[in-house]
Amino acid sequence: MITDILQLPLLIESYPDEARSVSNGKYEVMINPSSFSRKSKIKYYHASTVNSTGSNAKLSAKSPESVSFKFTLDGTGVTGRNPDTGDGPELLSALDTASLNPTAGFQHRIVANSIKHFFEICGEMDAETHDMPFLKISWGDMVFSCRMSTADVSYELFTPGGFPLRATISASFCGSISEEKRKRKERKASPDLTHIRVVQEGDTLARLTESMYGTTRYLLDVARVNNLTNYRKLRPGTELIFPPLDKTATI
């Protein structure tokens, strides 16, 4: 029983929305990844002062975590498992038959169908929501809510007719959770941490300040922190720092 649990394949489930309540389908890898990486990125800002030689790094934002892994798809029969059905001996028997009859086409369909299914689950736009899938990856004790960022397919073995018998998919996924879950996880009010906002066309400092602090009272403090000489005209694409509410007046 323990051995069976340890050998469970990496599972990717697809959902139409960020709530991830009703699944659209799932994808199980044929061979579990031999390597798996997770990446975190934390951004800080330095509030410099006149004639200073350095400054303390203050938290700006923590980017969503990302994961990446590489796994192999095999149609030669060495694994004895069909990625679509989980079949074992039946697959090997079918492969033996296909090897005797190259026109049967069974071998190359395993890899091609598995690649097609992977992209249907992870990287195909939903016709109703016009959005990419919301995913959940489960493997061992990890459950990771995310969306696919990149996927590269490398073909490594072919039949004499040029059909793929083995391929490797290298994929990366960025963390993505609902706003409600994010706030619950962080357990903080928005003005209590430093934030960076990128100015969009039509934005005003007054509107941005109010959306962050719930009041325009700190508008001049924000302008001073960002060294704005004319805060009435913001340039789109500019990054603005919004310090913690309890520290605004002293910066």
Secondary structure, 3 states (H helix, E strand, C coil): CHHHHHCCCCEEEEECCCCCCCCCEEEECCCCCCCEEEEEEEEEEECCCCCCCCCCEEEEEEEEEEEEEEEEEECCCCCCCCCCCCCCHHHHHHHHHHHHCHHHCHHHHHHHHHHHHHHHHHCCCCCCCCCCCEEEEEECCEEEEEEEEEEEEEEEEECCCCCEEEEEEEEEEEECCCHHHHHHHHCCCHHHCCEEEECCCCCCHHHHHHHHHCCCCCHHHHHHHCCCCCCCCCCCCCEEEECCCCCHHHC
